[in-house]
Amino acid sequence: MLSAFPLTPFAGDGTVDERAFTGLIDRLVAAGVDSISPLGSTGSYAYLRPRERARLARLAVEHAAGIPVMVSIGATRTRDVLDLAEDAQKAGVSAVLLAPVSYQPLTADDVYGLYEDVTRELSVPLTVYDNPGTTHFTFTDQLYQAVAALPNVASIKIPGVPADPAAANAHVARLRGLLPAHVTLGVSGDAYGAAGLIAGCDAWYSVIGGTLPGPALTITRAVRAGDTATALAESARLQPLWDLFARHRGSLRVIAVVAEHLGLVTAPALPRPIRGLSGADRAEVIDVVERLGLSGQRGRTA
């Protein structure tokens, strides 16, 4: 399954560009992704006001044409997470995504308590968002197991798999042994998408899927059909993009340039204080897009 994580594009005055946002959702519907996950890290959820997040959740559901929508409800205070969960459910989302967002470092007891408090109030499935690169919190196997046993926990978004295929298989198998049968595993970190799916993950929670659904669907559908060679070849073809993600400390700045270059959003699309890429760094992203033949996925100018 491909869960596509689109950008939240911003206008020059700092407001959300709703026209460009709904255009991205419409594009994912036309591509036929399996689920749409706006307001993830790629969607800059942490930089949005609660009312903006509620509005975007409603717009996403309205434009998703029946494709399941999952939105993040992460915030630093449990009270705010619960409010965001209520807003998301009122918007009609199919699921919510929750990372242990913090300013003060969190303990395992803090994180378990967060999920315990939130799942007690939920009526939709929840995906546990394990994203140590942004939260600076690392889940242990014991915490995975404890949180997965809570009501409404339906999936865990893991941060990649080992590069070695045998090690990746063993890693996914070990995690499955810890979790209830109904809790799925989704791989993140786009460079690991193909390897994670081949190793047995149920979903790929994908950044490029939100802007470049074509290559992401090629990988996902190839794995689903048992054609692992095609999936690995397509992932290897995209290695220059994965290298850019690694070089720029994550995918957000890179994928914003991609979306701007393709005319899907206007520049600058990211919320301040994030400045995005400029000069030689921006030119390199555009060069990679052109060399990989990805400019054929252009959209209308936002």
C-alpha positions in Angstrom: 0.0 0.0 0.0 1.2 3.5 -0.9 0.3 6.2 1.6 1.2 9.6 0.0 2.4 12.5 2.1 1.8 15.8 0.3 3.2 19.2 1.1 1.2 22.0 2.7 2.1 24.8 0.4 2.3 28.4 1.8 1.8 31.7 0.0 4.2 34.6 0.1 2.2 36.2 3.0 2.6 33.1 5.1 -1.0 31.8 4.7 -1.8 28.4 3.5 -2.2 28.2 -0.3 -5.5 26.2 -0.3 -5.8 26.1 -4.0 -2.4 24.5 -4.4 -3.1 22.2 -1.5 -6.3 20.9 -3.1 -4.5 20.6 -6.4 -2.0 18.3 -4.8 -4.8 16.2 -3.3 -6.6 16.0 -6.7 -3.4 14.9 -8.3 -3.0 12.0 -5.9 -6.6 11.0 -6.5 -6.0 11.0 -10.3 -2.8 8.9 -9.8 -4.7 6.3 -7.7 -2.7 6.2 -4.5 -4.0 3.9 -1.8 -4.2 6.5 1.0 -3.5 10.2 1.4 -1.7 11.6 4.5 -1.6 15.4 4.5 -0.4 17.2 7.6 2.5 14.8 8.2 6.1 16.1 8.6 6.1 16.8 4.8 2.9 18.7 5.4 4.5 20.9 8.0 1.9 20.2 10.6 4.0 21.5 13.5 4.0 25.0 11.9 0.2 25.3 11.5 -2.4 26.7 13.8 -5.1 24.3 15.0 -7.8 26.0 12.9 -5.6 25.7 9.8 -5.1 22.0 10.5 -8.8 21.5 11.0 -9.5 23.3 7.7 -7.0 21.3 5.7 -8.3 18.0 7.1 -11.7 19.0 5.9 -10.4 20.0 2.5 -8.4 16.8 2.1 -11.4 14.6 2.9 -13.6 16.6 0.5 -11.2 16.2 -2.4 -10.0 12.7 -1.7 -12.9 11.1 -3.6 -13.3 8.3 -1.1 -9.6 7.5 -0.8 -8.7 7.1 2.9 -7.2 10.2 4.5 -4.9 10.1 7.6 -3.8 13.4 9.3 -1.3 14.1 12.0 -2.5 15.1 15.4 0.9 15.7 16.9 1.5 18.5 19.4 3.6 19.1 22.5 0.7 19.0 25.0 -1.8 16.1 25.4 -4.7 18.6 25.7 -3.9 20.0 22.3 -3.5 16.5 20.8 -6.9 15.6 22.0 -8.4 18.8 20.5 -6.7 18.0 17.2 -8.0 14.4 17.2 -11.5 15.7 17.7 -11.2 18.2 14.8 -9.8 15.4 12.6 -12.6 13.0 13.4 -15.2 15.8 12.8 -13.6 16.3 9.4 -14.2 12.7 8.5 -10.7 11.3 8.4 -10.2 7.6 8.2 -7.2 7.5 10.6 -4.9 9.7 12.6 -1.1 9.8 12.9 0.6 10.6 16.1 4.3 11.3 16.9 5.6 12.0 20.4 6.3 15.7 19.8 8.1 17.5 22.6 10.2 20.4 23.7 11.4 18.8 27.0 12.8 15.3 26.4 10.2 12.6 26.9 10.6 9.4 28.8 9.1 6.0 27.8 6.4 6.5 30.5 5.5 9.9 29.1 5.1 8.5 25.6 3.1 5.5 26.7 0.9 7.8 28.7 0.4 10.1 25.7 -0.9 7.2 23.5 -2.9 5.8 26.4 -4.7 9.1 26.9 -5.3 9.7 23.2 -6.5 6.2 22.2 -9.0 6.3 25.1 -10.8 9.1 23.3 -10.5 8.0 19.6 -13.1 6.4 17.4 -10.8 6.0 14.3 -7.6 4.0 13.9 -4.2 5.5 15.0 -0.8 5.1 13.4 2.1 5.4 15.7 4.6 7.8 14.1 8.1 6.7 15.1 10.2 9.6 13.7 13.4 10.0 15.8 14.9 12.3 13.3 12.5 15.0 14.2 11.2 14.0 17.7 14.6 12.9 19.0 12.8 10.1 20.8 13.6 6.4 20.1 11.0 3.7 20.6 12.2 0.5 22.3 10.8 -2.9 21.5 9.0 -3.0 24.8 7.4 0.4 24.1 6.3 -0.7 20.6 4.7 -3.8 22.2 3.0 -1.8 25.0 1.6 0.9 22.7 0.4 -1.6 20.1 -1.8 -3.2 22.7 -3.8 0.0 23.2 -7.2 0.3 21.7 -7.5 1.7 18.1 -3.7 1.4 17.4 -3.7 0.0 13.9 -0.2 0.7 12.5 3.3 1.6 13.3 5.4 3.8 11.0 8.9 2.6 11.4 12.0 4.7 10.4 13.5 2.5 7.6 14.9 -1.0 7.5 18.5 -2.3 7.3 20.1 -2.2 3.8 21.0 -5.9 3.8 17.9 -7.9 2.6 18.4 -10.7 5.1 18.7 -8.2 8.0 15.7 -6.3 6.7 13.6 -9.5 6.7 14.8 -10.3 10.2 14.0 -6.8 11.4 10.5 -6.8 10.1 9.9 -10.4 11.3 11.1 -9.5 14.8 8.8 -6.5 15.0 5.8 -8.6 13.8 6.6 -11.0 16.6 6.2 -8.2 19.1 2.9 -6.8 17.8 -0.7 -8.0 17.7 -1.7 -9.5 14.3 -4.0 -6.6 13.5 -1.3 -3.9 13.8 0.4 -3.3 10.4 3.9 -2.0 9.8 4.6 0.9 7.5 8.1 1.8 6.3 9.2 5.4 6.0 12.4 7.1 4.7 11.9 6.9 1.0 15.3 5.3 0.3 14.0 2.3 2.3 10.6 2.1 0.7 11.3 -0.7 -1.8 13.4 -2.7 0.7 10.8 -2.3 3.5 7.9 -3.5 1.3 10.0 -6.4 0.0 10.9 -7.3 3.6 7.2 -7.6 4.4 6.0 -4.1 5.5 2.3 -3.6 4.7 2.7 0.0 3.6 5.1 2.6 2.4 4.5 6.0 4.1 6.1 8.0 1.3 7.3 11.6 0.8 7.8 11.4 -3.0 4.4 9.7 -3.2 2.8 13.0 -2.2 4.5 14.9 -5.1 5.7 12.3 -7.5 3.2 9.5 -7.2 4.2 7.8 -10.4 7.6 6.4 -9.4 6.2 5.6 -5.9 3.4 3.6 -7.4 5.7 1.8 -9.8 7.7 0.5 -6.8 4.6 -0.3 -4.7 2.7 -2.1 -7.5 5.8 -4.0 -8.5 6.3 -5.4 -5.0 2.6 -6.2 -4.8 2.9 -8.2 -8.0 6.0 -10.0 -6.7 8.3 -8.2 -9.2 11.0 -7.3 -6.7 13.6 -6.7 -9.4 11.5 -3.8 -10.9 10.9 -2.3 -7.5 14.6 -2.4 -6.6 15.6 -1.1 -10.0 13.2 1.9 -9.8 14.5 2.7 -6.3 18.1 2.5 -7.5 17.2 4.8 -10.4 16.0 7.4 -7.8 19.2 7.1 -5.8 20.3 10.7 -6.7 17.1 11.9 -5.1 17.6 9.8 -2.0 21.2 11.2 -1.8 19.8 14.8 -1.9 17.4 13.9 1.0 20.3 12.7 3.0 22.5 15.7 2.2 19.9 18.2 3.1 19.0 16.7 6.5 15.7 15.3 5.3 13.3 15.4 2.4 11.3 18.5 3.1 13.5 21.2 1.5 14.2 19.0 -1.5 10.7 17.9 -2.2 9.6 21.6 -1.9 12.0 22.5 -4.7 10.6 19.6 -6.8 7.0 20.7 -6.4 8.0 24.3 -7.1 9.9 23.3 -10.3 7.0 21.2 -11.5 4.6 24.1 -11.1 2.5 22.4 -8.4 3.1 25.1 -5.8 4.6 28.6 -5.9 7.9 29.5 -4.4 8.7 29.8 -1.6 6.3 27.1 -0.5 7.7 26.4 3.0 6.7 28.1 6.3 9.2 30.5 7.9 11.6 30.2 9.5 12.4 27.4 7.0 14.1 29.2 4.1 14.3 26.3 1.7 17.1 25.7 -0.8 18.6 28.4 -3.0 21.5 28.9 -5.4 23.6 25.9 -6.3 21.6 23.6 -3.9 18.4 24.5 -5.7 19.9 24.1 -9.1 21.2 20.7 -8.2 17.7 19.5 -7.2 16.3 20.8 -10.5 19.1 19.1 -12.4 18.4 15.7 -10.7 14.6 16.1 -11.5 15.5 16.7 -15.2 18.1 13.9 -15.4 15.7 11.4 -13.9 12.9 12.4 -16.3 10.6 13.5 -13.5 9.7 16.9 -15.1 7.1 15.0 -17.2 5.0 15.0 -14.1 4.4 18.7 -14.2 1.1 20.1 -13.0 -0.7 23.4 -13.5 0.9 26.5 -12.0 -0.5 26.9 -8.5 
